[in-house]
Amino acid sequence: TIYPVGDEAFLLSMASSNGVLCGAGFEAPAEALYLKKKLAVVPMKNQYEQYCNAAALAEMGVPVWFDLFQEKAALAKWIVSPQRIEVDYPEQTHEIISLIVSNNKFNYLEPFAIHA
């Protein structure tokens, strides 16, 4: 079933799906990976960012197809395949912020300081 992105039916469909076939943008593939869904992508033609995302996803093992009409056999195989890409991105927000603050060599407020 095909649902428009952002629609509540789309979100419920993704949550209950066995797999997600979508463009190679950022949100849908990221959500599918986070939800541990089987994923395959078709990058939009002439969209550089989608090609970059597709290249990164391909390195992770995600199937990337540029023309579904030429990939019918691969698509049929993917539909019945249990393959899922497991990703684990640990929570590192605190560590990243601490690193940025500890390595900050500039006082960005200084240009606004009043010098007498």
SVG drawing of the C-alpha trace seen along z (x, -y; Angstrom):
<svg xmlns="http://www.w3.org/2000/svg" viewBox="-4 -54 45 68">
<polyline fill="none" stroke="black" stroke-width="0.4" points="0.0,0.0 1.3,-3.5 0.7,-6.4 1.7,-10.1 4.5,-11.0 3.4,-12.8 0.0,-11.4 -1.1,-9.6 -1.9,-6.5 1.7,-6.6 3.1,-6.6 0.9,-3.7 1.7,-1.8 5.4,-2.2 5.2,-1.2 3.3,2.0 5.2,2.8 7.6,5.6 9.7,3.3 10.0,-0.2 10.7,-1.0 11.2,-4.7 13.2,-7.5 16.8,-8.0 16.0,-11.2 16.8,-11.4 13.7,-11.0 12.0,-7.9 15.2,-5.8 16.3,-7.0 12.9,-6.2 12.9,-2.8 16.4,-2.0 15.5,-3.3 12.4,-1.1 14.5,1.9 12.5,2.3 13.7,3.9 14.7,1.1 15.3,0.5 15.6,-2.9 15.2,-4.4 17.0,-7.8 15.2,-10.6 16.8,-11.2 19.1,-14.2 19.1,-14.8 22.7,-14.9 21.8,-14.6 19.7,-11.5 22.6,-9.9 24.9,-10.7 22.4,-9.2 22.0,-6.2 25.7,-5.6 25.9,-5.7 23.0,-3.3 24.5,-1.0 27.7,-0.8 25.5,0.2 24.0,3.0 20.7,1.4 19.5,2.3 19.6,-0.7 17.7,-0.7 17.8,-3.4 15.0,-1.9 12.4,0.4 11.3,1.5 14.7,3.0 14.9,4.4 11.7,6.4 13.5,9.7 15.5,8.0 12.4,6.3 10.5,9.6 13.4,11.2 13.6,8.2 9.9,8.5 10.3,12.0 13.7,11.5 14.0,11.2 17.1,9.0 17.2,6.1 20.1,3.7 20.8,3.3 22.1,-0.1 22.9,-1.2 23.6,-4.8 24.1,-5.3 23.0,-8.5 26.0,-10.8 24.5,-14.2 26.1,-15.1 29.6,-13.9 29.4,-15.8 28.3,-19.1 31.1,-18.6 33.7,-18.1 32.5,-21.2 32.6,-23.3 36.0,-22.1 37.5,-22.6 36.1,-26.1 39.0,-28.5 37.0,-31.5 34.8,-33.7 32.0,-34.5 30.6,-37.1 33.8,-39.2 32.9,-41.2 29.9,-42.5 31.8,-43.4 32.2,-47.1 35.8,-48.1 36.6,-51.3"/>
</svg>
